[in-house]
């Protein structure tokens, strides 16, 4: 029987990438070489997917005018979100929620159209297509961190408005605007923790044994 275990150094690198991954909002411009971008997208494409449906579609935004129009959609939703937050609206408006103008590369990750025909693994859990795309995004995120690049997931947009802007077919749905590129430094902790917006909760609060609410 072959030993498929990674070496100690390899395991440490995997856990380090997971621990040091950050949802970045501050970018330093620059570029991402085409071969590196291809390597990162290949990592995303190797993600698991229910029934091997591979529901992910990535759109690289190279048009600067289109990038600006995408940012306008995000700004519109940022204002609506602030209004919905009520007493925390002022605090929210102080947060930097995207790096669209500053990142080297801008990608939109979307769910493909005609997903209804994929029943394997989705008959009772149709949202598994979204879970599969999320796995691809996480692969991209971890690979980017290992390459020393920052990535930020922006979800402040109205999906149909972005779909219309990018010419998505009926049934396809954008899930994420992804800012990618060099950064001056990585946050030492999640930005929302550093900004006092939220606090991380420990694993033991979320781990049960046998039945919901029974602490392990």
N, C-alpha and C positions, 0 to 999 in steps of 0.2 A: 504494500500500500504506500503510495507516495504521500509525502508530508506537504500539504498545501499551505501551511502556516507561513505568513510573511516573517521576515527577519525582525528582530527587535527594533532596529532603526526604521524599517519600513512601517511597522505598526505605529511607532511614535509619530512619524510624519503624517499618517492618516488622522490620528487623534488630534494632532496639532492643527491641521487644516480645519477640522470640525470646530475645535475650541476657538480658533482665531478668526473664523469667518465672521464678517460684519456686514450689516445692511448699510452700505456707504451712501453718503449724500454729498461729500466733498471730494471733488476730483481736480486733478492738476493738468488737464488737457492732454497733450501728447498724442501718441498713436498706438494702435495695436497692430503689429505686423500681420499680414494676411495669413501666413502659415500658422501663427499662434492662434488667431481667431478661428481658423479651421480646426485646429486641435481641440480648442475649447468646445466648439459645437459638436465635434465628434464625441467628446465626453458626454455632452448632453444627450446625444442620440443613442448612447449605450445604456440609457436608463431603462429600468423595468417598466413594462406597461401591461395592463390587464388584457389577456387574450392576444398579446403581441400586436395590439392595434396601432401602437405608435401614433397617438393623436396629436403630437406636437407639430407645430409649424412655426418657424422663426422668420421674421421679416427684418432684414437689416435696413436701417434708415440712413441713407447716405446723402439725401437731399436736405440741405440746411434750412430751406424754407419749410419743408414738411416737418422737420424737427421742431421748428418754432410753432407750427400749428398744433403739434402734439402737446407742446408745453402749454399752449393756451387752453387746451382741454383740461389739462391737469390743474391749472390755476382756477378754472371755473369750478371744478369739483372741490378744490381746496377751500374755496369760499363757502360753498354749500355745506361742506363738512363742518367748518367752523360755526356756521349758523346752527347746525344740528347739535353741536356740543354744548350749547347754552353757556353756562357759567365758566366753562373751560375754553371758550372760543378765543379769548385774547391770548392765553397761554399757547394754544394750538397754533395761532397765526405767527408766533415767534419761532416755531420749529422750522428747520429746513427740511422739506419733504421730498426734494428731488434734486438731481444734478444734471438735468437734461441738456442745458446749454454748455456745461463744462466737461462732460465725459467724452472720452475718445470715440467710443462706439455706442450707438443706441440701437437696441433690438426690441421688437415686440414679439412676445410669445403668445401664440393663439391655439385654440382647439380647432381641429379640422372640421369641415362640414360633413354631412352624411354619417354622423356618428351612430345614428339609430340602428344601423344594420349590424353593428358590433354588439352582440348579445352576450358572448362568452365573458363571464365575470361581471356583467353589468345588468343582468335581468332584474335583480333586486337592489343593486347599488349602481345606478346609472352615473353617479358622480365619480366613479372610479376613473373615468376619462380625465377628470380634473386632477385626481390624485397622481395619475401617470405623468401628466404634464408637469406637475409640481416636482416629481422625482427628477425629471430632466432639468428643470431649473436649478434644483439643488446640486446636481452633478456639475452643471456649469459654474455655479457659485463656488463649490469646493475646488474645482480645477483652477478657476481664476485666482483664488486665494493662494493656492500652491505655486502659481506662476507669478505671484506678487502683484496681481491686479485687483482692484476693488470692483465690487458690483453692488448695485442697489436695485431693489424690486419696488417699483412704483405701482400702486393699485388705485390711485386717486384719479379716476376717469369714468366717464359714462361709457359702458362697453359698446353700445350701438353707435354712438357718435364716433368712437375710434374705428369701429368696423367700417362705417361708411367712409371715413376719411381715407382709409387704406384699401378700400375696394374689396373687402372680404366677401366671399359668397354667402348666400343665405344659409344659416345654420352654423357657420363658423363663429367663434367668439374669442376676442382678445382677453387674455387673463393677466398679462403683466407687461409693463414697460420696463425694460432692463437697461440701466445705465452701467457702462463697463469701461474701465480704463485705469491708467496710472493714478495713484493718490500720493499725497505727501507723506501720510502715515495712516495706519489703521487705528480706529478707535480702541482704547484699552478695554472698553466694555460697550455693550449696546448703546447707541446714541440716545435712545429714549430714557435709558437709565441715567446717563451722564447729564441729560437735560432735566431730570427730575419729573419726567412725564409718567413713568411707570417703574416698578421694581420687579425683578425676576423672582419667581417662586421656586423653592427647592423641589427636587424630584420626589422626595418622600410625601409631599402633599398630593401628588398625582399618581402614586403607585398603590394599587389595591391588590388584594389576594382573594381569588375565588369569586367574590361578590363585590359589587359596587359599594364603596365606602368603607370596606374592611381593610384596614391598613396592613400592609405586608410586614 
